[in-house]
């Protein structure tokens, strides 16, 4: 079973109540918040209503909150991007 990975990219401030209601129905409240919904015509229809505000990708499984946190964590250490002349 595949899932839509939906991330709120733009804020809903100043938008009509109907658009904010669609975001609430999807479970999106804050910018950069990510939710997973099973692929279905109902989910696809809601996504199309707010397509300018969200980023959507299709994944094979929903990630747990712990996995999402690990995905955002940077790798330990540091890299020298460019040598600074001295």
N, C-alpha and C positions, 0 to 999 in steps of 0.2 A: 504494500500500500504506500502510495506517495503522498507527500504533504507539500503545501505551500508554506514557504518561509517568508513572512511578511514583516517588514521593518518600516516604521513610521519615519519618513525622511524629512518631511516638511510639517510645520506646525499648523494646527487647525484654528488658530486665533483669527477672528474676523470672518470666518466662513459661516455659511448658513447652518441652522440647527440640523437640517436634514443630513448634511455632510458630516457634521460632528456625531450624529446618531449612528451613521454607518461605521465610523471609526470606533465608537463605543461598542457596537455589535461585534466588531472584529476583535475587541479586547485591547485596543491601542489607546493609551492615555498620554504617554510621554514620548518626546522625540528620541529616536534611536532605540526604542523598545521593539523587541522582536517577539512575534508569536507564531505558532504553527497551527495550521488548519488542514484537515484532510482535503484532498482534491475532490471537489464536488461542484456542480453547477451553481449552487447557492453561494459558495465561497467565491467562485469566479465572478459572479455578478456583483457582489459587494466590492471586490477588488477593482473591478472596472469603474465603479462609481467614484472611487478615490484614487485612480491610477496616477494622478499627478502628485500625490502626497506620499506614496509608498514605493518601496523597492520590493520586488517579488522574485523569488526563485523557487524552483521545484526541487525538493530533496527527497531521498528515499525513506528517511525516518526523522522523527522529531527529536531534537536534542534536549537533554535534561538541563535544568538551570546550572548544574555543576559543569557540564560539558560546555555550555555557552560561556561561562566564566573562564574556563581553561582556554577556550578559543581566542578570547580577547587578550589574554595575558601575553606580554612580550617575552621573547626568549631571553634567558639570563645572559649577562655580559654586555659588551658594547663593541661597536665596530668603528674603525677610523674611516670616515667617509672620504676625506681628502687630506693629504699631507699639507700642513701649513708651513710655508717657507719661513725660515728664521734668519 
